[in-house]
Amino acid sequence: MQVDQAQWWRRAQVAAAVIFAGAALAALIVPAWWLVAILVLSALLFARATSRLATGRIDRAYRLMARIGAGEFAATDDPIDDEPGLRLHRGVARIQRGFSEALAHAEAERDEVRSLLGSVDTGLLSLDEHLRVRSANSVAERLLGLTPGSYRGRFLAEAIREPEFLSFMETSLTSSGALSREIAMGSGGGDTLLVAADPIRAASGQVTGVLVALDDMTRLRRLEQLRTDFAANVSHELRTPITNIKGYLDTLLEVGYDDPAQVSNFLEIAQRNANRLCTLVEDILLLAFLERPGAERQVSLRELPVADVVNDAVEQLASAAAAKSMPIKVQVDAELRFGVDAALATQAILNLISNAIKYAPASTPITIDAALADGIVRIRVGDEGPGIDPIHIPRLFERFYRVESARSRELGGTGLGLSIVKHIAILHGGGVEVSCPEGGGTLFTVCFPRGSRVANHS
Ligand code: ADP
């Protein structure tokens, strides 16, 4: 429609120009007032046509630019089919293309920064000078309990109710440089965060906000606590046998060697305690090896018959079982094979059989069987002992956890046996579980993947 109008005006413009030229020629040849009138009229008509056409072009260009200004970078308009109009249209289209490209570039950069901030382990939070939240990455959302999409533009105090954190943010707004502090969230009952806050300054030096980095220290603190507990437990476990050895040797030196029976008795006690010390140190070293990062690269996996590993463990404990008249019944398919570190797998099964011998009554049988299901070899060691109260089961595989400490020590237990079984299984990509069947007794099941898969040690 607009194109038609433009054509109409151009035709009127051409007609006016022809009339104007004709009238001017006639006025030269035959001077007459009516010819002058025609001349003036056609000049007016020509001027009006030209101005209407120009105004129309400018209006359309203006409208298109207004749409671009409003963010419609993909806005288009019908091209104007005369030469000046086309040039104007092309100019506007060039501006439009420039804007559109600049916007796409800015959006790509923004997405890149966003994914970069989203992929770091540190929580990042940006606040304005009134402590309103500008942005936060997903780690900061998790650590501060911010609901995604709900906090932007809100005052931090509305989103977080942690007085120490809020007052630290206020302090950092007025500080001359970066500050950092460890803050226990949930008023001491939640995660411990290492909070680093750095004021953001404009070129004029005025503070325009704060950039906050958050690191979760909870896991680190928990690990430190575990290490401290472990050191305390080890010292405690070592002290008893060392004190015993020292005590009996001191007494022996004091009383002399006149009574051979007493000397032999004291030496036997010292030897028993020395053996206990050796077992304890060996268990601690084995556990330290199993828990070390990269331990999986130091084990040698071999494809073996499951029966060989089970029988090896049974043989090593044959005399202990015989001493308590406990038969060990093994039911393992000779064809069943798995990929394991032979020494470690034998150690895991040995620990389970040894516990059955220790805690089940004399003359009761121990049963061992193995089965393959879903690519996992499950080896079960069952006894007819007292079983384990379910309240102990969640902590049973922790280091130094014992149901009855005195009984375990009396039986020569270190409190590390089940923890070692668990770590050997995990190292192979498997696991261990315990159940107490209805008829009584305890049943441990240790699982190893059939293939030679070694777990990523964490
Ligand atoms: P320990 O050296 O004390 O035997 P473990 O880690 O091997 O340490 O076992 C932890 C605790 O689990 C033991 O102290 C014992 O109380 C309990 N336990 C383990 N195996 C059995 C079992 N077969 N029957 C009853 N209790 C068991």
Residues whose N, C-alpha, C, O or C-beta is under 5 A from the ligand:
A	BS01	ADP	N355 A356 Y359 G385 G387 I388 L396 Y401 R402 V403 E404 S408 G413 T414 G415 L416 G417 L418 S419 T442
